[in-house]
């Protein structure tokens, strides 16, 4: 295993599954070991009570880290059931004897995939924001809106209401003015392949000092048709993304911004250490 040179802030091991939904532990094992052998430390994402418990177990086993939270697209039950899930998350945090939980998330707002449950999303999101004062953990945020029903203003206003100044909005694909509002609050922006699928304005305009990088494995692998592919020497042909491919995000950012690769790598690595 080589020295750690990257931290992948967004890895979804609970999506490495068989067709019946059971975790494919052999595939997870291959993914984690390949990552570490390439100097990449993966951080695992929880999206509800069940997956948060699963990633905590995986983080303990692999000597990695994780977030625990309720994703807006997981808010499908009645509110009381989700409040019970929050109690389970607090139990995980309070009994994290190995200090593997480094943030609350993935949580946030989404009107792109699921507008119908938006009022429930707001309630559960606020309940998770309330945990900031109690645990002082950074947040791992999800924010995705649609033109017909934007959630950006609600998101920013809630962060201000709860005085949230530690966190990252991951897999960012939003508007530039929203991005600037986010970093003005002291938060970071997570960049992966999907952030550069249709254009490069986000990366061009985002200060390197406010940037973290991720793969969002097994999703968001840069494809040949994406704008980001124009900045790669070689596009990886694979079914699934993997944390060991994170160097490609660094490579694209380096070329877009005209900054040396090693400067980008060191800066985003230190940004990640500063946040978590």
N, C-alpha and C positions, 0 to 999 in steps of 0.2 A: 504494500500500500504506500502510495506517495503522499507527501505532505499536502494538507488541505489548502487548495488555492481558490476554490469557489464555494459559495453557499447558495444552494438552490432553494429559494424561499417558498416554492410552491410545488409540492409533489403529492399526488393523489393515489397512495397505495391501495386504497379501498376500491379503486376502479380497475385494479389488476385482478380480474375475477374470471371464474368459469361461467358458462352460459346460465347455470342455475343461481348465480349470484354469490356463491361461496368464494372466499378469497383464494387466489392462486398463490400459495405460499412459495412454491418453487420459483414462480415468475418474480415475485417480490424479492426473494432472496437474490436472484440473478441481478435484478435491477439495482438493489442497494450495494451489492458487492462490486458490480461494474462501476457504479458511481464512486465509491470510496477508492477503488483502485485507480481511478482517474483524478483523484484529488477533489472530489465534489462531496460536500456534506448535504444530504437531502433533509428538508424540513417537511413533515407530513401534515396534511390538512384533514381536520375533522369537519363534517358538515351536518351532523346531528348527534344525538346522545350515543347511538350505537357506533357510528364511525369514529366519534371522538374517543370512545373507550378503546376501539381497535387500534387507532394510531398511537394512543398512549402505550399500549402493550408493545407495539412494533418499535416505538422510540426507545423503550426500556431495553428491548432485546438487541437492537442494532446500535445502541449507543448514539442515537440521533436525537432530534427534537421534534416537537409537534405543536399544533394549535388545537384548541377545543372550542367548538361553537356550533351555531345553527345557521346554515345557509338559507338565504331568502327563498330559494326554490325547494327547500325542505319543509317550508311552513305550509303544510297541507292538512294538518289536523285542526281540532278546535284549540283555542288559545290555552285552555287549562292544561291540555296534554303537553303543549310545548313549554308551559311554565314548569311542569314536572320534569321535563328534559333539562331545563336550566338548573334545577336542583341537582340533577345528576352531574352536570358539568362542574358545578361548584364543589361537589364531592371529589371529583377527579383533581381539581386544582388544589384543594385543601389537603389531599392525601398524596400529593406528588413528591414523594420522599427523594426521588432521584433528580428533581429539578429538570424534568424533560419538557414540561409545558412552558413555552416561551411567549405565548400570545393567545388572545381570544379571537376565534374565527374558524371557519370563514363565516363572516356575518356581514349584513349590509342590506341593500335594496336592489330590486330587479323588476323593471316593467317591460323588459324585452321578451322574456320567456313567459312571464306569469303576471298579468295585470289583475286577474280576478281576485287574488289573495292579498292585494296590496295593503289593505287596512290591517290585516293580521301581520304582514311583514313589518309594518311600522311599530306595532306593539312589541313584537319579539325583538326587533332591533334595539328599541329603547331599553328593554330589560337587560340586554347584553351590554349596552353602553353604561348602564348603572353599575356594572361590575368593575368599572375602571377605578372608581373611588375606593372600592373595597380591596382590590387585589393589585392595583397599579401595574397591570400587564399591558403591553402594547396590543394593538388590534391588527388583525389581518382582514382587510375589508374587501367586499365584493360590491361593485357599483356598475350597473348596466341599465341603460334606459332606452326608450324608443321615442321617436319624434312626436308621436301622438300623446304620450303620457310620460313626461320627463320626471325623474325622481331626484335629479341632481340638487335642486334647491332644498328639498326636504333633507337630503343627506347632509349637506353643508350646515344647515340650520341646526340639526340635531348634534352634530359634532361641536358646534359652538355652544349649544345649550349645556352639554355635559363636559365642556372644557377639555375635549380630547386633543391631546398634542403629541401622542405617541402611537404611531401605526403606519401602515402602508396600504394603499389601494392597489390591489394586485391586478395583473392582466388588464392594464388600463387601455381602453379603446375610445374614451369619451372625448368631449369637447375641450379645446384648449383653455377656454375661460374657466371651466370646471377644474381642470388640472392646476391652473394657477391659484385658484381659491383653496385647493387642497394643500398645496405646498406652503401657502401663506400661513396655514394653521400649524406648520411645523411637521407635517406628515411627508412620507415618501411615496413615490409612484413605482409600481412594479411593472417592468417591461419584459414581455416575452414575444414569441413569434407573431401572435395575433395582433399585438400592438402595432406591428409593421406590415400587416397583411395588405391594406389598401393604400397606405401612404407612410411618410416618414416624418410628418410635422411634429408628432408627439416627441419623438427622440430628438429632433433638431432643436425644439424649443425648451425641452426639459433640462434644467441645470444638472450636470453630472453629480453634484453634491446632494441632489434630492432623488437619486435614482437607485433602485435595487433591481436585480435581474433574477429571472426564473425560467423554468421550462413549462410549468403547469402539466407535467407528465401525468398520464400518458397522452395528453392533448397538446395542441398548439405547435406541433412540429412544423418548421418552415417548409412550405411546399413550393414547387417550381413556379407556380402561377402567382405567388405572393410578391409584393414589391421588395420585401426583405431579401428574397432570393437573388436579386440583382447585385447584392453586396457580398455574396458568398463565393468563395473559390469553388466550392462543391456543395450541392444540395444533398442531404442525406436521404436515401431511399429506405424508408422503414415504415412499418405499420403503426408503431407506437413511438411516442416521444420518450426520452429517458434523461435523467439528470446529467448523465455524462455528455450530453449534447449541448450543455449550457454554454460552452465556449463559442458556439455559433452566434448566440445573442450578443456576447461581448464583441465578436468580430464585426457584426453588422453595425453596432453602436459606434465602434471605433472608426469605421469607414464613413458613416453618415456624419459624425461630428468632427472628423479630421483630427482625432486624438489618438495617440499611440495605444495599441492594444493593451500593453502592460499597465499604462496609466489608468485606463478604464477598469481593468480587472482589479487593481489595487484599490481604486477609489470606491467601487461598488462593494467590494469585500469589506472595507472599513466602514462604509455606510451601514451595512448589515450588522456588523459588530456593535456599532454605536446604538442602533435601535434596539437590538435584542440582548 
